């Protein structure tokens, strides 16, 4: 009788341990994925800013070239 109750207790503890371990494991994966996406978003915004700056410089240079060509004509 006592042996059966101990088996039930140990089985319950084992199930709880597996549940808690699985929960913690999924939580760690979720947090790491979230951080990864935040870093990706941050890098993407930085690249967008660099591209906009390059585009502005390119347009300025294009205008300078066109102006220079017009002056030569």
N, C-alpha and C positions, 0 to 999 in steps of 0.2 A: 504494500500500500504506500509506504513512505517512498519506496523506490520509484513507483509510478509518478508520484507527485514531483519528485526531484527531476525525473525525465521531462515532465511537462514544463517545469520551471526552466530547465536548461534549454529545452526546445524553444520556449518563449524568448529567453534571453538571446539565443542564437538568431532567431528571426528578427528581433529588435536590433541586434548588432548589424545584421546584413542590411536592414532597412536604413539605419543611420549611416553606415558606410556608403551605401549607394547614394543616399541623399547628399552627403558631403562630397562625394566624387562628382556628381552631376553639378553641384554648386560650384566647385572649382573649375570645371570645364566651362560653365556658363560665364563665370567672371573672367576667365582668360579670353574667351571669345569676345566678350564685350570690350575688354581693354584693347584687343587686337583691332576691332572695328573702330574704336576711338582713335587709335594711332593712324589707321588707314585714312579716316576722315580728315585728321589733322594734316597728314602728308598731302592728301588730295587738295585741300584748301591752299596749302603752301605752293603746290605746283600750279594751281589756278592763278594765284597771285603773280607768280613768276611769268606765266604765259601772258597775262594781261600787261605786265610791264614790258615784256619783249614786244608785244603787239604795238604798244604805244611808241616805243623806240623805233620800231620798224616803220610805222606810219610817219614819224617825224623824218626819218632818213629818206623815205620815199618822197616826201614833199620837198626836201632839200635837193634831191636829185632832179626832180621835175623842174624846180625853180632854176637850178643850174643849167639845165638843158634849154629852158626858155630864154635865159640870158645869153646863151651862146648863139641862138638863132637870130 
